Amino acid sequence: MNLRTIVLGLIATALLSSCVTRRLYNDLEEQYQEALKENDNLSNDLAMLNSSNSDLEKGKKELAKQLKELQEERKNLNAEIIAAENRLKDLEQSYKTLQKNNRDALEAEAARLSSAKSELASKSTRIAELEAILAANDKQMRDLKESLSSALNAFEGKGLSIEQKNGRVYVSMENKLLFRSGSWSVNQEGAQAVNELSKVLANNPHITVLIEGHTDNDKIVGQLGEGVKTNWDLSTKRALAIVEIITSNPDIVKSNITAAGRSEYAPLQSNDTPEGKAKNRRIEVILTPNLDKINSMLNAL
């Protein structure tokens, strides 16, 4: 039942009672109009409320849509955060591993450098010792050359020469000082020279002595005796003849002596001239310091 029906009912009741005055009627009419107006206002308000409710529903749906999108976005962001955290953990682990590897590498390199420094210091010490030995050997050979020059001075210019090179001393004696042609028997003057040489060698017991016999390239015709048929035989016989004189000195260390025949294959000059052949026919005494300690140190480097 609406307001209009209620008002009309009241009016009808009042008229029927016969007690209603004109003024009351007017009041009721006025109330009725106001009621109608209020009813229109309420209808308008209801329409507005319905419109607002529709807008609210639309807004609600839009908000629900936005909420869903935000929830999806939050879900995606959470997934990205988890993935980023996992990557961070992996990076941290990789960094720790890299740090450890670098630390291990640095420690290994430090140990290697320390070992290298120690080895270098040790080698430097051995090199210094080796240099000292070489210097001592060089001085020894210089002193030996001077002793030989003094002892053999009378024979220099007679086919005897003394030279120091490559850490050795070379005493070269031409055959004209030592032997007759085709002979390996040492003559008197040559024997004197070899005896003086042996005295110097006896005073230097740590010197290695190599005695080489050399010939020119003239072939031996016939036999010279004792089976000598070639320059190899002759050069060896002559070297042994020098060894025999040197080792007759009781102070000579025989283990230091080596004899060798070189035949015609280590000439000093060309064999095309008589002068060259004379130079090639010779005995060479090669004096070398004891190199055992030097070789041992070189092998240790």
C-alpha positions in Angstrom: 0.0 0.0 0.0 1.4 3.3 -1.1 1.2 6.8 0.6 -1.5 8.0 -1.9 -3.9 5.2 -0.9 -3.3 5.9 2.8 -4.0 9.6 2.4 -7.2 9.1 0.4 -8.4 6.7 3.0 -7.9 9.3 5.7 -9.8 11.9 3.7 -12.6 9.6 3.0 -12.8 8.7 6.7 -12.9 12.4 7.6 -15.7 13.2 5.2 -17.7 10.4 6.3 -17.5 11.5 9.9 -19.0 14.8 8.8 -16.8 16.5 11.3 -14.2 17.6 8.6 -13.9 21.3 8.0 -12.7 23.1 4.9 -9.6 24.1 6.7 -8.8 20.5 7.6 -9.5 19.5 4.1 -7.0 22.0 2.8 -4.4 20.9 5.3 -4.9 17.3 4.3 -4.7 18.3 0.7 -1.5 20.2 1.3 -0.1 17.2 3.2 -1.2 15.1 0.3 0.7 17.2 -2.2 3.7 17.2 0.0 3.5 13.5 0.3 3.3 13.2 -3.5 6.3 15.5 -3.8 8.2 13.5 -1.2 7.2 10.3 -3.0 8.5 11.7 -6.3 11.7 12.7 -4.5 12.0 9.3 -3.1 11.4 7.8 -6.5 14.1 10.0 -7.9 16.4 9.1 -5.1 15.6 5.4 -5.7 16.4 5.8 -9.4 19.6 7.6 -8.5 20.4 4.8 -6.0 19.7 2.2 -8.6 21.9 4.1 -11.1 24.6 4.4 -8.4 24.2 0.8 -7.6 24.7 -0.1 -11.3 27.8 2.1 -11.4 29.0 0.5 -8.2 28.4 -3.0 -9.7 30.4 -1.9 -12.8 33.1 -0.4 -10.5 33.1 -3.6 -8.4 33.5 -5.7 -11.6 36.3 -3.4 -12.8 38.0 -3.6 -9.3 37.6 -7.3 -9.3 39.2 -7.4 -12.8 42.0 -5.1 -11.6 42.4 -7.2 -8.4 42.7 -10.4 -10.5 45.3 -8.7 -12.8 47.2 -7.4 -9.7 47.0 -10.9 -8.2 48.4 -12.4 -11.4 51.0 -9.7 -11.6 51.9 -10.4 -7.9 52.1 -14.1 -8.7 54.4 -13.4 -11.6 56.5 -11.0 -9.5 56.8 -13.6 -6.8 58.0 -16.1 -9.4 60.5 -13.6 -10.7 61.6 -12.9 -7.1 62.1 -16.6 -6.4 64.0 -17.0 -9.7 66.1 -13.9 -8.8 66.8 -15.3 -5.3 67.8 -18.6 -6.8 70.1 -16.9 -9.3 71.6 -14.8 -6.5 72.2 -18.0 -4.5 73.9 -19.6 -7.6 76.0 -16.4 -8.1 76.9 -16.4 -4.4 77.9 -20.1 -4.6 79.8 -19.4 -7.8 81.5 -16.4 -6.2 82.5 -18.5 -3.1 83.8 -21.3 -5.4 85.7 -18.7 -7.5 87.1 -17.2 -4.3 88.2 -20.6 -3.1 89.7 -21.5 -6.5 91.5 -18.2 -6.7 92.7 -18.6 -3.1 93.9 -22.1 -3.9 95.5 -20.9 -7.1 97.1 -18.0 -5.3 98.4 -20.3 -2.6 99.7 -22.8 -5.2 101.3 -19.9 -7.1 102.8 -18.5 -3.9 104.2 -22.0 -3.1 105.6 -22.4 -6.6 107.2 -19.0 -6.4 108.6 -19.7 -3.0 110.0 -23.0 -4.4 111.3 -21.3 -7.5 113.0 -18.6 -5.3 114.5 -21.3 -3.1 115.7 -23.2 -6.2 117.0 -20.0 -7.7 118.9 -19.2 -4.6 120.4 -22.7 -4.5 121.3 -22.5 -8.2 122.8 -19.1 -7.7 124.9 -20.5 -4.9 126.0 -23.4 -7.1 126.7 -21.0 -10.0 128.8 -18.8 -7.8 130.7 -21.9 -6.6 131.0 -23.0 -10.3 132.3 -19.6 -11.3 134.8 -19.7 -8.4 136.0 -23.2 -9.6 136.2 -22.0 -13.2 138.1 -18.9 -12.1 140.5 -21.1 -10.0 140.9 -23.5 -12.9 141.6 -20.6 -15.3 144.2 -19.3 -12.9 145.7 -22.8 -12.5 146.0 -23.1 -16.3 147.6 -19.6 -16.5 150.0 -20.6 -13.8 150.7 -23.9 -15.6 151.4 -22.1 -18.9 153.8 -19.8 -17.2 155.6 -22.8 -15.5 155.8 -24.6 -18.8 157.1 -21.5 -20.6 159.7 -21.1 -18.0 160.7 -24.8 -18.0 160.6 -25.2 -21.8 162.0 -21.7 -22.7 165.2 -23.2 -24.1 163.2 -25.2 -26.7 160.8 -22.5 -27.9 161.7 -21.5 -31.4 163.0 -25.1 -32.1 159.6 -26.4 -33.0 158.0 -26.1 -29.5 155.1 -23.8 -28.8 152.8 -23.3 -25.8 149.2 -21.9 -26.1 146.3 -21.5 -23.7 142.8 -21.6 -25.2 139.4 -23.0 -24.3 140.4 -23.6 -20.7 143.3 -25.8 -21.7 147.0 -25.6 -22.3 148.4 -27.0 -25.5 152.1 -27.9 -25.8 152.9 -28.6 -29.5 156.3 -30.2 -30.4 157.2 -30.6 -34.1 158.8 -33.8 -35.2 162.1 -32.0 -36.0 162.5 -31.6 -32.2 161.6 -35.2 -31.4 162.0 -37.7 -34.2 163.9 -38.5 -37.3 161.8 -39.1 -40.4 159.9 -42.4 -40.2 161.1 -43.0 -36.6 159.3 -43.0 -33.2 162.5 -43.0 -31.2 162.9 -39.7 -29.4 166.2 -38.0 -29.9 168.3 -36.5 -27.1 167.2 -32.9 -27.3 163.5 -34.0 -27.6 163.9 -36.2 -24.6 165.3 -33.3 -22.6 162.2 -31.2 -23.5 159.9 -34.1 -22.6 161.7 -34.6 -19.3 161.3 -30.9 -18.4 157.6 -31.2 -19.3 157.2 -34.2 -17.0 158.7 -32.2 -14.1 156.0 -29.6 -14.5 153.3 -32.2 -14.8 154.5 -33.9 -11.6 153.9 -30.7 -9.8 150.4 -30.6 -11.1 148.9 -34.0 -10.2 145.3 -32.9 -10.8 145.9 -32.1 -14.5 144.6 -34.5 -17.2 147.2 -35.2 -19.9 146.3 -36.2 -23.4 149.2 -37.0 -25.7 148.3 -37.0 -29.4 150.5 -38.1 -32.3 150.0 -36.5 -35.7 151.5 -37.1 -39.2 151.3 -35.5 -42.6 149.5 -37.3 -45.4 152.6 -39.0 -46.9 151.9 -42.7 -47.2 154.4 -45.1 -45.6 156.3 -47.1 -48.3 157.3 -50.5 -47.2 157.6 -51.4 -43.5 159.3 -49.3 -40.8 159.5 -52.2 -38.4 157.4 -53.6 -35.5 154.4 -53.9 -37.8 154.2 -50.1 -38.6 152.4 -49.9 -42.0 150.3 -46.8 -41.8 150.3 -43.2 -40.4 147.9 -44.5 -37.7 150.5 -46.9 -36.5 153.3 -44.3 -36.7 151.3 -41.5 -34.9 150.3 -44.0 -32.1 153.9 -45.2 -31.7 155.2 -41.7 -31.4 152.5 -40.8 -28.8 153.5 -43.9 -26.8 157.1 -42.9 -27.0 156.4 -39.6 -25.3 154.2 -41.4 -22.7 157.1 -43.7 -21.9 159.4 -40.8 -21.1 156.8 -38.8 -19.1 155.8 -41.8 -17.0 159.4 -42.7 -16.2 159.1 -39.8 -13.7 158.0 -41.5 -10.5 156.0 -38.5 -9.4 153.7 -38.6 -12.4 150.1 -39.9 -11.7 149.8 -42.4 -14.6 146.0 -42.5 -14.4 146.0 -38.9 -15.7 147.8 -39.9 -18.9 146.0 -40.8 -22.2 147.8 -41.6 -25.5 146.2 -41.3 -28.9 147.2 -41.6 -32.6 145.5 -39.1 -34.8 147.3 -40.0 -38.0 146.9 -37.3 -40.7 143.3 -36.4 -39.9 143.8 -33.3 -37.7 146.2 -31.1 -39.7 147.2 -27.6 -38.6 148.0 -26.5 -42.1 147.6 -27.7 -45.7 149.8 -30.7 -46.7 150.3 -29.2 -50.1 153.6 -27.6 -49.1 156.7 -28.9 -47.3 156.2 -26.2 -44.6 152.7 -27.3 -44.0 153.6 -30.9 -43.8 156.4 -30.0 -41.3 153.8 -28.2 -39.1 151.4 -31.2 -39.2 154.1 -33.7 -38.1 153.9 -33.1 -34.4 153.1 -34.3 -30.9 150.5 -32.3 -29.0 150.2 -32.5 -25.2 146.8 -31.2 -24.2 146.5 -30.3 -20.5 143.1 -30.1 -19.0 142.0 -29.3 -15.4 140.0 -31.9 -13.6 136.5 -31.3 -14.7 134.7 -34.0 -12.6 133.5 -31.5 -10.0 132.5 -29.0 -12.6 130.5 -31.6 -14.6 128.8 -32.8 -11.4 127.8 -29.2 -10.6 126.6 -28.6 -14.2 124.5 -31.8 -14.0 122.9 -30.5 -10.7 121.8 -27.2 -12.3 
